[in-house]
Structure formats: structure tokens, C-alpha cells
Amino acid sequence: MTKIIISVKDAFALLISAFPCIVEQLLTMFVMTVSLMFAGKISGEAIAAVSMINTVIVCLQCALVGFTTAGTIIIGRLWGAGKRAEIPNVAFWVNTLSAIVSLILTAGCLIFKNPLLNLIFAGQSADFIRSANNYFIISVSGIVFIGMFNSIAGCCRGVGDNTLPMLMGFCFVLTDAALNFALSGTLKINGIACAMLISRSAAVFLGYALMLIKKSPVIFSGAPKKFSLNIIPKIFKIGTFSALEQFIFQIGFVIQQSLFMSFGVMFQAGYQIGANLNNICNAPAYAVGIVAMEKVSGALGRKDKPEAINVYKSVRTLSFSFFLLLSLAQVAFSSQLAAFYTSDANALIYGKYFTVLFGILDVALALFQGLSALLRGAGDVKYTTCISFIGLWVARILGCSLAFKITGNAIMSVTIGISADFIVRCVAYYIRIRSGRWLKKSAL
């Protein structure tokens, strides 16, 4: 009984420490929600166009996620080991490499814009593609600010500073909401893209300003700055697999979206409503995972394995308590939540269904997100990469396709595919955690 009480206390402490990160994630999700809500006021087709292009942008930024994750893990290890003089060097190269790759991605998107849009929106009308063209151009122009935003946040989390990313999130969402009101009425979906670009760049500049004002250990170590090249291989060691995992997931997600588009624009719009609502409801779980990754990285930097195991127990406790309550709430208020996005009757029907489906699966989703974050914090990124591929590409996409060929029922097929994905990843990560092999990984 005493162990149970201690576990609950530790889980609650983890939830409290994750509060700034939870707020940040909710704010980030709210930005995407605002985009979809304003797109929904334009048309159902606008929702589909905005959601598809946003999916592509998220896919492209996967190359940058590797640097962000590497920054959090390596800086966390150095912070835990007391090697704070080395932190500014890591942060410098994480941000520099992220900026370089961002510019390369932007140039590539602009060069191959037409074939890419034709591939994404295959079978759609010429008017539909034209309306998406400018939105795409404006969106890819902001990739460099996405990389900078994430790099700043990742490095700050490595030293346990979740407040600065939260303040950046506030700047992002407030500026975006104000600009959407001002621009979307006249510029339509192009106004939505402009709002996103301007608000993210403002948040980045705020982040740099706050680091200077606060004299963050990310850039101030108290020791002479030595920008050594030796850290670059270590960044790529972790970053490559982290980026690959995200590429596997997001490219698979784009393929999934294309598959759903074949079921009809309203089906895709409804799915996107349900998925976006789930992202909002699941933001606390994602935030807890980020903080758990920080804590595991720091604990293993101090060679404190019992503390790392204790973080795992806290994640498990939260999944079957706090996140279970969120899951029930999402199911109970599915109709009201979906109605915030659109008044289109067909899109609303599908939106309600997928909101309920994701709500039912939220506990499994929270658990596998937390467990995978623990593994990444320990440097076990190869394993999480392999499981992401199996879960998404095999269980979800292949499973959904096969189910549709057999049943001819789109709703049933998607339900089977998504459920299989969540269960496979949840079980695989749990087995890995229980094996204890993650505690022996080295990030440095």
C-alpha cells in the first residue's frame, strides 16, 4: 500500500513539473485548431487543403526534429553529469545545423512545388489545387522558423527550463489568433498561412530575447565559449534515428491521408477534425512524455537508474488515471467538440465518430507516447524507430488497406488500422521497458 501511495505522489509530481510543457503543447495544438476553425468557415474543401498541406509541412520538419531531440538528450545528460560548460557548444550546433537544413528543405519545396502538389491532391479539381498553391508557398517559407522554434525549446528543456518554451507558445498562439481574425476574411486560406508564418517568427525572436535576459545556461556557462566540432557526430548519432523515426511516421501519415482522401473529401475533413481534437486532448500526455524524457536523460547522466525507473512508474500511473479521465471526457463531449470545427453536416458526422474512436484509444496512446519518450531519453532511438515503422506502416496503413479490400467499409477499415497501430506500439514499448535494456544505453 505504501508503494502505491509513493507511486501516486511521484506521478502527481511529474504531472505538476510538466505543467509549463502541457500549457505549451496545448497552445501549439490550439494554433492548429484555430487554422482549421477558420478554414472551416471558408469551406469543407478548405479544411482538407489546409490539413493536407500542414501534414506535409510537419513531415518536412521531421529532419529538424532529430536535432531538437538530440539537443534535449545530450544537454540533459551533460546537465545531469554536471558538465555545464559544454552545454552552450551543443546548443550552438543544434541551432546552426537546424537552420541550415531548414533552408535546404525550403529551397527543395519551392523547386519541386508543382509535382508535389499534384501528387498530394491527385484527382482533385484544378481550382482546388490552385487555392492550395499559395498556401503551400507561404507555409514552406516558414520552415526555418519552425526549426529555430523547436531547437530553442529542445535545448531549454535539456536544462529543465520548460517555462521559456511556454512563453514562446503564448506569443505564438495569441499573435496567430489575432492575425487570423484580421487576414482570413479577405485572404482566405492564404491569410491563415500568413498568420502562422508571422506568429511563429515572432515567437522565435521572443525566445532568443528571453534567453539573453535570463542568462540561460543554454548560452551562458560561465566558462569561455569553445565551439568545438567534436559534438557534431554525437548530435547526428541521436538525431539521425530520431529524424528517421519522425520521417517514417509522417510520410506514412501523408500516405494515410491520401488513402483517406480516396474515401471522399468529407471523410478526410471529418477524420482531421477527430484527429485534431485528439491531439488537443492528448497534449498533456505528450508533454508528460517530453518531461519524462528530460528526467530520464538527466538521471542516467547522474547514473541514477532507480530514478529513471521511478519516472517510468510515474508515466504508467498517469496513463491509467489522469489520462483515462481525459479519454472519458473526450468521448462524452464528442458532439459538442466536433461542432466547434464545422457546420457541414457530412463532415460533422465523420468528425463525431473519429472523436469518439480516438477518445476510446487515448489511454493506449498516452501510455505508448510516455514509454517511447523514456526510451528516447535513454538514447534507445533505434528501437523506437523500428516500432514506429511496424506500428504505422504495417499495422495501420497495410491493415487499413487490407481491411478495406475485404470489407469495402471505410469506417470499419480505418478503425481496425488505427486500433492495431496503437496496440502494437503500446505492447512493444512496454516489453522493451520491462527488459531493462534501455537503462544500459549511452547517449554520449
Residue, then its C-alpha position, 0 to 999 in steps of 0.5 A: m500500500t505504501k508503494i502505491i501511495i509513493s507511486v501516486k505522489d511521484a506521478f502527481a509530481l511529474l504531472i505538476s513539473a510538466f505543467p509549463c510543457i502541457v500549457e505549451q503543447l496545448l497552445t501549439m495544438f490550439v494554433m492548429t485548431v484555430s487554422l482549421m476553425f477558420a478554414g472551416k468557415i471558408s469551406g469543407e474543401a478548405i479544411a482538407a487543403v489546409s490539413m493536407i498541406n500542414t501534414v506535409i509541412v510537419c513531415l518536412q520538419c521531421a529532419l529538424v526534429g532529430f536535432t531538437t531531440a538530440g539537443t534535449i538528450i545530450i544537454g540533459r545528460l551533460w546537465g545531469a553529469g554536471k558538465r555545464a560548460e559544454i552545454p552552450n557548444v551543443a546548443f550552438w550546433v543544434n541551432t546552426l545545423s537546424a537552420i541550415v537544413s531548414l533552408i535546404l528543405t525550403a529551397g527543395c519545396l519551392i523547386f519541386k512545388n508543382p509535382l508535389l502538389n499534384l501528387i498530394f491532391a491527385g484527382q482533385s479539381a484544378d481550382f482546388i489545387r490552385s487555392a492550395n498553391n499559395y498556401f503551400i508557398i507561404s507555409v514552406s517559407g516558414i520552415v526555418f522558423i519552425g526549426m529555430f522554434n523547436s531547437i530553442a525549446g529542445c535545448c531549454r528543456g535539456v536544462g529543465d527550463n520548460t517555462l521559456p518554451m511556454l512563453m514562446g507558445f503564448c506569443f505564438v498562439l495569441t499573435d496567430a489568433a489575432l492575425n487570423f481574425a484580421l487576414s482570413g476574411t479577405l485572404k482566405i486560406n492564404g491569410i491563415a498561412c500568413a498568420m502562422l508564418i508571422s506568429r511563429s517568427a515572432a515567437v522565435f525572436l521572443g525566445y532568443a530575447l528571453m534567453l539573453i535576459k535570463k542568462s540561460p545556461v543554454i548560452f551562458s556557462g560561465a566558462p569561455k565559449k569553445f565551439s568545438l566540432n567534436i559534438i557534431p557526430k554525437i548530435f547526428k548519432i541521436g538525431t539521425f534515428s530520431a529524424l528517421e523515426q519522425f520521417i517514417f511516421q509522417i510520410g506514412f501519415v501523408i500516405q494515410q491521408s491520401l488513402f483517406m482522401s480516396f474515401g471522399v473529401m468529407f471523410q478526410a475533413g471529418y477524420q482531421i477534425g477527430a484527429n485534431l481534437n485528439n491531439i488537443c486532448n492528448a497534449p498533456a500526455y505528450a508533454v508528460g512524455i517530453v518531461a519524462m524524457e528530460k528526467v530520464s536523460g538527466a538521471l542516467g547522466r547522474k547514473d541514477k537508474p532507480e530514478a529513471i525507473n521511478v519516472y517510468k512508474s510515474v508515466r504508467t500511473l498517469s496513463f491509467s488515471f489522469f489520462l483515462l479521465l481525459s479519454l472519458a471526457q473526450v468521448a462524452f463531449s464528442s458532439q459538442l467538440a466536433a461542432f466547434y470545427t464545422s457546420d457541414a453536416n457530412a463532415l460533422i458526422y465523420g468528425k463525431y465518430f473519429t472523436v469518439l474512436f480516438g477518445i476510446l484509444d487515448v489511454a493506449l496512446a498516452l501510455f505508448q507516447g510516455l514509454s517511447a519518450l523514456l526510451r528516447g531519453a535513454g538514447d534507445v532511438k533505434y528501437t523506437t524507430c523500428i516500432s514506429f515503422i511496424g506500428l504505422w506502416v504495417a499495422r495501420i496503413l497495410g491493415c487499413s488497406l487490407a481491411f478495406k479490400i475485404t470489407g469495402n467499409a471505410i469506417m470499419s477499415v480505418t478503425i481496425g488500422i488505427s486500433a492495431d497501430f496503437i496496440v502494437r506500439c503500446v505492447a512493444y514499448y512496454i516489453r522493451i521497458r520491462s527488459g531493462r535494456w534501455l537503462k544500459k544505453s549511452a547517449l554520449 
